[in-house]
Amino acid sequence: MDAFVLVREASLPIVQDLRGLVPDESNPVRFVTPLSGRHDALVVLEVDSLGQLQDYVLETIHGERQLSTETAVSLIDGPLRIKRVPPSPVECFVRIRVERGRAAEVMEVVSAIPGYRGSAVVAADFDVLLELGGETFEEVAGGLLQLHMVEGIVASAASFAALEKTQGGDGP
């Protein structure tokens, strides 16, 4: 099962430390990225059980760190699973709240938005997690603007993945 851990109150060294968590047979981490906005990082996990998720979050992500986390568990995967395609230069993760009973319908509609890279109906304080990506900020912003036209969406909150600087030190 896919799980998404949104981390708050994490300093840059802590986010860099979390990025050091790499996938292997004993480590369920599939992806870690710093975020802009309300959350400081997103950790994407693939776990076998809720017990494994709880243990990993408490022992490895929290550990000795003083963090605040919010965890979402995938109930229904979208046409593409989150973080299953190669990264885009610009990526955005959108937490979407929907009208009661419309989560699967909204997820299907948003999968047609340009820049769609993955989604899931989740058990969390929000209903759908959406991944958008593109070559430029403007491309991703265009997809975000289309969310405002989707019936059934009550609210959304977007966080952009923090981009790496190039070797020459110039940001995108």
N, C-alpha and C positions, 0 to 999 in steps of 0.2 A: 504494500500500500504506500502511496505517496503521502508525505507530510511536509508541511511548510512552516518553518519556525521564523517568525519575524522578531528581530532583536531590537530592543530599545536601550537607551542609556549605556551605549558601548562606545568607549573611546576609540580613536584610530588604532592604537596598538592592539586593543582587544579584537577589533574587526580584522586586522591583519593576522592575528593569531587564529581566529576562526577560519580565515581563508587557507590556513595551513592544513585544515582537515581534508584529507584526500581520500577518495574512494578506494577501498580494497575489500577483501573477503570479510574482514571484521568491522569495517566502517561503512555505515549506510549512507554517508554523505554523497550526494550526486552533484551538488553545486553550492557555492557560497559567493555572495556578492555584497559589497557595500551598497547602501541605498541612500537616496535623498529623501527628505520629508520626515514624517513622523517616526519612521523606523530607521535604524542605523545599518541593518544588515538583513539579508534573507538567506536562510540555510534550507536547502531542499534535500529531503531524506527519502530513502526507499527502505521501509521497514517491513518485517514480517508480522508484527503484532503491536497492539497498543502498549503492552508492557515493555517491549524493546524500545518503542518511541519514548516512553516516559523515562526509562533508565538512561537512554542516550542524552536526552535533553538535560536531565538533572546532573548526570555524572560528567558528561563531556562538554556540552555547550555551556551550562552554568558552571560546573566544577567549583573552583574557588572564586570565580568572577562574580561581581555584583551586577547582575543583569536582570532586566525585565523582558520577558518573552511572551509572545502570543502564538499559539500553535493552531494550525488548521490541518485537518485530515481530509484527504480526497474521498468523496463518496461516489462520485461519477466522474470519470475522465472525459475530457472533451475529445474532439476529433484528433487533436494532437495533445500529447501529455506535456506538461510544463517541463522545460529544460531537457528536451529530448532532441533538439535540433541544434546545430552549431550556433554560437552567439552572433548577434548583430552588433554593428558599431554603436547603435543606440538601442537600449532595451528599457522597457517600462513594465512594472507589475501593478495591476489594478485590482483593488479590493472592491467588489460590487455587492451592494445590498439590493435585493429585489422584492417585489410584491410576493406575498405568501403564495406558495404553490407554483411559482413561475421560474424557478432556478434553472431547470433543465432547458426550458424554452429559451430563456435569455442566453444561456451558454451556447445554444445552437445558433442563435442570431449573431452573437458577437464573433463567432468563428468565421463569419463571412467578411468581417471588417479587414480592410487592407492592413498588413503588418501583423496579422494574427500569427502567433507562434505556439500557443498552447493555452489550455484552460482546464478548470475542474470545478465541479460543484463541491463545496467543502462544508464540513462541520466546524464552525467558527463564529466569531462575531459578525462575519460577513458571509455571503452565500456563494459567490463565484470568485475565483481567482483567475485573472486573465493575464497572459503574457503577450505583449506587443513588442515588435522590433522593426528596425529599419536602418537604412544607410545614413539618414539625417534626422535631426530633431524634428524638422518640419514634417517628415513622413510619419513619424510616430504621433506627433501632435494632431495630424489629420485623422488618424485612427481614434485618438482620444475624443476629438470633437464629435465623431460619429456616434459615440456612446450616448450622447445627449438625445439622440433621436430614437433610441431603442426603447420600445414600450416595455414596461415591467420593471425598469431600473428605478429604484428609489433614491439611491445615492452611490457615489463612487469616490474612491481616493486612490490617487496614483503616486507611485514612487519610482523614480528613475534609478537604474543601476548606475553606480558611479563608474565612470570610464577610466581605463588605464591610460596613462600618458605614453606617448611613443618613446622609443629609445632616445631620440633627439631632445626629449623634454617638452615637446610641443603637444598640448592637449588637442582633442578633436575640435 
